[in-house]
Amino acid sequence: MEPHVTVDLSPEGIATITFFHPAQNAMPSFLLRQLAETIHETGQNPATKVIILQSGGERTFCAGASFDELATIQTEEEGLTFFSGFANVINACRTSPVIILGRVQGKAVGGGVGLAAATDYCFATQHAAIRLSELLIGIGPFVVGPAIERKIGVSAFSQLTLNASTFYSATWAQDKGLYTEVFETTAELDTAISVFARSLTAYHPAALQELKKVFWQGTEHWNTLLTERAAISGRLVLSDFTRAAIARMKAKS
């Protein structure tokens, strides 16, 4: 299948946004741009009452940034543009007037953890282990950090960041607050998220919109903050350390 972002709006007002890339849902810049635009446009649609954000495939929710594209970055400006892709998706989730539910069916790495953290209520399966592997290639989770830290706190975020080679279980992520519910199977996950989404459509839309503002209070400066963070990653990705690390990882894949 080709990379894509799709949206399906049910008669009840449940909009399911699905992103997919055959390379374990790793995200190149064009797909991040499409995802941010789709989240924004769907949230502005008066017919949308709740959004479900999910990826295609079975065992990987999102493998983070596309190594193929990271390897082609030649300037700090190009680096800023690429890493701003994740910033734009996070900000689209943050500023969406409707509640966004996350469906994490498998592993989330790097930027994928940030996408899960940017949702308002996140469901996962037991297979949805998480890892922030950025230090392994000489950068850090600068852009997604604020979203993750907001959900799990500074201590857990530090642990996850510094143990860059370690996958933490879905149960760990639930205990820290990233996931709200964890299920044994994808079928159980889908049943639960469907029931919960339908329950939200019965509430007063204006009340949910006001609650969304409350949930994200204190993040109004993120348009600037995440751009500044993207610039850090955009600079570091040009280092000899990072170029060599990416080359080694691409050779293994």
C-alpha positions as CSV (number, residue, x, y, z in Angstrom):
1,M,0.0,0.0,0.0
2,E,1.1,3.6,-0.7
3,P,1.5,6.1,2.2
4,H,-1.7,7.9,2.9
5,V,-3.8,9.8,5.4
6,T,-7.5,9.2,5.2
7,V,-10.6,10.4,7.2
8,D,-13.9,8.6,7.6
9,L,-16.8,10.5,9.2
10,S,-19.6,8.4,10.6
11,P,-23.3,9.6,10.7
12,E,-22.8,10.0,14.5
13,G,-20.0,12.5,14.0
14,I,-17.1,10.2,14.8
15,A,-14.2,11.1,12.5
16,T,-11.6,8.3,12.2
17,I,-8.2,9.7,10.9
18,T,-5.8,7.0,9.7
19,F,-2.2,7.5,8.7
20,F,-0.1,4.8,7.1
21,H,3.4,4.2,5.7
22,P,4.7,0.8,4.7
23,A,8.0,1.4,6.6
24,Q,6.4,0.7,10.0
25,N,4.5,4.0,9.8
26,A,7.7,6.0,9.9
27,M,6.7,9.6,9.0
28,P,8.3,11.6,6.1
29,S,7.6,15.3,6.0
30,F,4.8,15.1,3.3
31,L,2.9,12.6,5.4
32,L,3.3,14.7,8.6
33,R,2.0,17.7,6.6
34,Q,-1.0,15.8,5.4
35,L,-1.8,14.5,8.9
36,A,-1.6,18.0,10.4
37,E,-3.8,19.4,7.7
38,T,-6.3,16.6,8.1
39,I,-6.6,16.9,11.8
40,H,-7.1,20.7,11.5
41,E,-9.7,20.5,8.8
42,T,-11.6,17.6,10.4
43,G,-11.7,19.4,13.8
44,Q,-13.2,22.5,12.0
45,N,-15.9,20.5,10.4
46,P,-19.2,21.2,12.2
47,A,-20.3,17.6,11.7
48,T,-17.3,16.3,13.7
49,K,-18.1,15.5,17.3
50,V,-15.0,13.4,18.2
51,I,-11.8,12.3,16.4
52,I,-10.1,8.9,16.6
53,L,-6.5,9.1,15.5
54,Q,-5.0,5.7,14.4
55,S,-2.5,4.2,12.1
56,G,-2.7,1.3,9.6
57,G,-1.1,-2.0,10.1
58,E,-1.0,-4.4,13.0
59,R,2.0,-4.2,15.3
60,T,3.6,-0.7,14.9
61,F,1.6,2.5,15.7
62,C,4.4,4.8,14.5
63,A,8.2,4.3,14.1
64,G,8.8,8.0,14.4
65,A,10.8,10.1,11.9
66,S,11.7,8.7,8.4
67,F,15.4,7.8,8.5
68,D,15.4,7.9,4.7
69,E,14.5,11.6,4.8
70,L,16.7,12.4,7.8
71,A,19.7,11.1,5.8
72,T,19.0,13.7,3.1
73,I,18.9,16.8,5.3
74,Q,21.7,19.1,4.2
75,T,21.0,22.5,6.0
76,E,19.6,23.7,9.3
77,E,16.7,25.2,7.4
78,E,15.8,21.8,6.0
79,G,16.2,20.3,9.4
80,L,13.9,22.8,10.9
81,T,11.3,22.2,8.2
82,F,11.4,18.4,8.8
83,F,11.1,18.4,12.5
84,S,8.5,21.1,12.4
85,G,6.3,18.4,10.8
86,F,5.9,16.7,14.2
87,A,5.4,20.1,15.8
88,N,2.6,20.9,13.4
89,V,0.8,17.6,14.1
90,I,1.0,18.1,17.9
91,N,-0.2,21.7,17.6
92,A,-3.1,20.6,15.4
93,C,-4.2,18.1,18.0
94,R,-3.7,20.7,20.8
95,T,-5.8,23.4,19.1
96,S,-8.5,21.1,17.7
97,P,-11.8,22.1,19.2
98,V,-12.9,18.5,19.5
99,I,-11.7,15.7,21.7
100,I,-9.1,13.4,20.1
101,L,-8.9,9.7,21.1
102,G,-5.7,7.8,20.4
103,R,-5.8,4.2,19.1
104,V,-2.3,2.7,19.6
105,Q,-2.3,-0.9,18.4
106,G,1.4,-1.5,18.5
107,K,4.9,-0.1,19.3
108,A,5.4,3.6,19.3
109,V,9.0,5.0,18.9
110,G,10.2,8.6,19.0
111,G,7.8,10.9,17.3
112,G,5.2,8.1,17.6
113,V,5.2,8.5,21.3
114,G,4.6,12.2,20.8
115,L,1.6,11.5,18.6
116,A,0.1,9.3,21.3
117,A,0.7,12.0,23.9
118,A,-0.9,14.7,21.8
119,T,-4.3,12.9,22.0
120,D,-6.7,13.7,24.8
121,Y,-7.5,10.1,25.8
122,C,-5.4,7.2,24.6
123,F,-6.3,3.6,24.2
124,A,-3.7,0.9,23.6
125,T,-3.0,-2.8,23.4
126,Q,-0.5,-4.8,25.4
127,H,1.7,-4.7,22.3
128,A,2.0,-0.9,22.5
129,A,5.4,-0.6,24.1
130,I,7.2,2.8,23.8
131,R,10.7,4.0,23.3
132,L,12.4,7.4,22.9
133,S,15.4,6.4,20.8
134,E,16.6,9.8,19.7
135,L,19.8,9.8,21.7
136,L,20.9,6.7,19.8
137,I,21.3,8.9,16.7
138,G,22.7,11.9,18.5
139,I,19.6,14.1,18.8
140,G,16.9,14.2,21.4
141,P,13.1,14.2,21.7
142,F,13.0,17.9,21.7
143,V,9.8,18.5,19.7
144,V,7.7,15.8,21.2
145,G,9.1,16.3,24.7
146,P,6.5,18.9,25.8
147,A,3.6,16.7,24.9
148,I,5.1,13.6,26.5
149,E,6.2,15.4,29.6
150,R,2.7,16.9,30.0
151,K,1.3,13.4,30.2
152,I,3.9,11.5,32.2
153,G,5.8,14.1,34.1
154,V,9.5,15.2,34.1
155,S,10.8,12.1,36.0
156,A,9.3,9.5,33.7
157,F,10.1,11.6,30.6
158,S,13.8,11.7,31.8
159,Q,13.8,8.0,32.3
160,L,12.3,7.3,28.9
161,T,14.7,9.7,27.2
162,L,18.0,8.6,28.8
163,N,17.3,4.9,28.5
164,A,17.1,5.4,24.8
165,S,17.6,1.7,23.9
166,T,14.9,0.4,26.2
167,F,11.3,-0.4,25.3
168,Y,8.9,0.3,28.1
169,S,5.8,-1.8,28.3
170,A,2.2,-0.6,27.6
171,T,1.5,-1.2,31.3
172,W,4.4,1.1,32.3
173,A,3.0,3.7,29.9
174,Q,-0.5,3.3,31.4
175,D,0.9,3.6,35.0
176,K,2.7,6.9,34.0
177,G,-0.4,8.4,32.4
178,L,0.3,8.1,28.7
179,Y,-2.3,5.4,28.1
180,T,-5.7,5.5,29.8
181,E,-6.7,2.0,29.1
182,V,-4.7,-1.1,27.8
183,F,-6.3,-4.2,26.3
184,E,-5.1,-7.7,25.5
185,T,-6.3,-7.7,21.9
186,T,-6.9,-5.2,19.1
187,A,-10.5,-6.4,18.9
188,E,-11.1,-5.4,22.5
189,L,-9.4,-2.1,21.9
190,D,-11.6,-1.3,18.9
191,T,-14.8,-2.3,20.8
192,A,-13.8,0.0,23.8
193,I,-12.8,3.0,21.7
194,S,-16.0,2.7,19.7
195,V,-18.2,2.6,22.8
196,F,-16.3,5.5,24.3
197,A,-16.4,7.6,21.2
198,R,-20.2,7.1,20.9
199,S,-20.6,8.2,24.5
200,L,-18.8,11.4,23.8
201,T,-21.1,12.2,20.9
202,A,-24.1,12.3,23.4
203,Y,-22.5,15.2,25.4
204,H,-23.0,18.9,24.9
205,P,-20.5,19.8,22.2
206,A,-19.9,23.3,23.7
207,A,-19.1,21.7,27.1
208,L,-16.5,19.4,25.4
209,Q,-15.0,22.3,23.6
210,E,-14.6,24.2,26.8
211,L,-13.1,21.2,28.6
212,K,-10.6,20.8,25.7
213,K,-9.4,24.3,26.4
214,V,-9.1,23.5,30.1
215,F,-7.1,20.3,29.4
216,W,-4.6,22.2,27.3
217,Q,-4.4,25.3,29.4
218,G,-0.8,26.6,29.8
219,T,0.3,25.3,26.3
220,E,-0.6,28.5,24.4
221,H,3.1,29.2,23.7
222,W,3.7,25.9,22.0
223,N,3.6,27.3,18.5
224,T,6.8,29.1,19.4
225,L,8.2,26.5,21.8
226,L,8.0,23.6,19.4
227,T,9.5,25.6,16.5
228,E,12.4,26.4,18.8
229,R,12.8,22.7,19.7
230,A,12.6,21.7,16.0
231,A,15.5,24.1,15.3
232,I,17.6,22.2,17.9
233,S,17.0,18.9,16.3
234,G,17.5,20.5,12.8
235,R,20.9,21.6,13.9
236,L,22.0,18.4,15.6
237,V,20.9,16.1,12.7
238,L,23.7,17.7,10.6
239,S,26.5,16.5,13.1
240,D,29.0,13.8,12.0
241,F,27.8,11.7,15.0
242,T,24.2,11.7,13.7
243,R,25.0,11.1,10.1
244,A,27.1,8.1,11.0
245,A,24.5,6.7,13.3
246,I,21.7,7.1,10.7
247,A,24.0,5.4,8.1
248,R,24.5,2.4,10.4
249,M,20.8,2.0,11.2
250,K,19.9,2.3,7.5
251,A,22.5,-0.4,6.7
252,K,20.9,-2.7,9.2
253,S,17.4,-2.2,7.9
